[in-house]
Amino acid sequence: DLSRLIELHPAFGEPDVLAQPSPALAEAHFGKGLQLYWEKNYPAAEAQFAKATSYFDKDARYYYYLGLTRHAQYQ
């Protein structure tokens, strides 16, 4: 059935914009994470840095500060 094939085939679906890398969104979460980090709100900063890495995983700063927040909480 052609209509079912068209309905189910991924080539005919709409692209998932959030599944694509988004450096702008990542940078927004990174900035918020830095603010929270310097306020010593490490759990909230960790969440922001984790979101930054999920939006764009090619920036080492996101992982560096993610590690710093985890180190500050679990030492």
JOHU-V971535 format. One line per field, one symbol per residue. ss: DSSP state (H for helix, E for strand, L for the rest). Layout:
BEGIN
ss = ???
END
This chain:
BEGIN
ss = LHHHHHHHLHHHLLLLHHHLLLHHHHHHHHHHHHHHHHLLLHHHHHHHHHHHHHHLLLLHHHHHHHHHHHHHHHL
END
